[in-house]
Amino acid sequence: MSPHGQTVLVLQGGGALGAYQGGVYEALHEAGLEPDWVIGTSIGAINGALVAANAPQARLERLREFWARIVQDTPLYGPVLWPGLGELTAHFSTLTRGVPGFFEPRLPTWGGVTAPVGVDLASYYSTAPLRETLSELLDLEILAKKKPRLTVGAVNVPKGEMHYFDNREMELGLDHVMASGALPPWFPAIRLGGEAYWDGGVYSNTPVEVVFDDNPRRDALIFAVNVWQPTGLEPESIWQVMGRQKDIQFASRADSQIARQKQIHHLRRIIRELSKNLSLEKKNAAHLQKLDTWGCDTTMHVVRLLAPALASEDYWKDIDFSSAGIAARWQAGLEDARRMIADAPWKAPVDPMEGVVVHELSARTNA
């Protein structure tokens, strides 16, 4: 444990945008800030598993290998000479052929999208390649040791409820990671305990609430890595509207969650101080005996890292598996995290009445 308690790495879902998270982990690794707990959804769950299910000296290598395997650079129709069509052709290639080591098109079914094939097969793509990739890159024996702790989020399809699978509570395997990345209707649901699960991003794409809801509460240095833009310019076309809607949807509710937790922890500080000043008689009163249990001394530093928007980004940015796109996002994550670690704002004194302290490195400063 660091002087600030457990180090926690929280990773959003976002497909190809998750390369930014690889760069962030590289900066943590080189600074000796190995996470005690990794929490992820979708691609964040995959990156998180690559960290938690490998020995510290192998984690960065496994992350790099995963992202190298899923590069999609082979053109579908040869060279593109018309300006602006390169990205379009690349995206069309991904949609029609899939991504090596990740997903591949499912053969058409008689009856089309209305065919009752079952939730296990009701998807445009098969993720069998991803299962094979992860089976080669994850060491489940290391994962079972629970160091670091791993939590992945998936949503129960029939119940519509978010569930966080945690190796502190149970044995995690490939299916738990696969379920967290089963984004419908592109990828098929994964069954866990006989029930179908989809990508946790359908419900909540930023699983930072897991840390705040943990019991018992502990001091924490939380690196919350966000890959979708919560704010942006007003869109001027239908295409831009689609992209902005996607950003807002998957940026999730992290801002409101953190704001609410700041209020809750402030109230816990107030309760703590009030309980200290109760007379012995009042402390023994039946309705006040457990008052101090609602107080709190824990301090949580939330280090928010926001991936910058690349100049070429559009609605399909989360399927930009080009080597150039992956390299640019990885490098951005590395540089952003290095700057934040160098500044180390969590080392500065904090208001004793504040239980949640936010440190943000905005992507807008990267211009």
Summary of the structure (lengths in Angstrom):
residues: 367
radius of gyration: 21.9
end to end distance: 35.0
largest distance: 83.7
contacts: 1178
relative contact order: 0.17
helix: 45%
strand: 17%
